[in-house]
Amino acid sequence: MDIQEYIEKHSSEETELLRQITHTTHLNVINPHMLSGQVQGRLLAMISHMIRPKRILELGTFTGYSALCLAEGLSENGEIVTIEHNDELEEMILHHLEQSPLGEKIRLKIGDAKQILKHDDEVKGQKYDLVFIDADKREYCTYMEDVYPLVVQGGWILADNTLWDGHVVDPSYDKDAQTLGLRAFNDMVAKDDRLEKVILPIRDGLTIIRKRPQ
């Protein structure tokens, strides 16, 4: 048994639906490793339970696993808006959401997150208690700039993949666009005094950010 197996064995199990989503994703989708998985999914659910958010914004739905995990901690009448760029995943995402009673709390939008954040009144006109960033790594800085004013004072931002399998400190990735995007994001967040932040080395990095009350 390796350390990852040990962690999984000693963490809460995922639901049967989440196991089915994992299986379906691995069978039908390129790069299934992008799915959050049991341990990170349980962490997302636990963070959501601790915050009890009324509104969550997610950038990067993939096949719906993380949205369903985050939905577990929503307050009464809470909702999630989740944005996915890949329209080929829309049917699969909706199918997964329809299988859960939590799916009624999740609104899927298909399109470029940058454009939706700027032009969709249903998104930009709201305030969010929690934002989960897990989309194009090259655009993390732009996402951060766009979502910051949408987050309530004292609200939370989670950013996934911020260690990028160690590439952020590996000189051999100095010309890789996604690595450069994540390095720039990490530096930007580290220097921003409006934010409290910590990087957790779970999977390939999850940054927890709190927007300081002004």
Secondary structure, DSSP 8 states (H G I E B T S, - for coil): --HHHHHHHTS----HHHHHHHHHHHHHSS-GGGS-HHHHHHHHHHHHHHH--SEEEEE--TTSHHHHHHHTT--TT-EEEEEES-GGGHHHHHHHHHTSGGGGGEEEEES-HHHHHHH-HHHHTS-EEEEEE-S-GGGHHHHHHHHGGGEEEEEEEEEE-SSGGGGGG-GGGTT-HHHHHHHHHHHHHHH-TTEEEEEE-STT-EEEEEE---
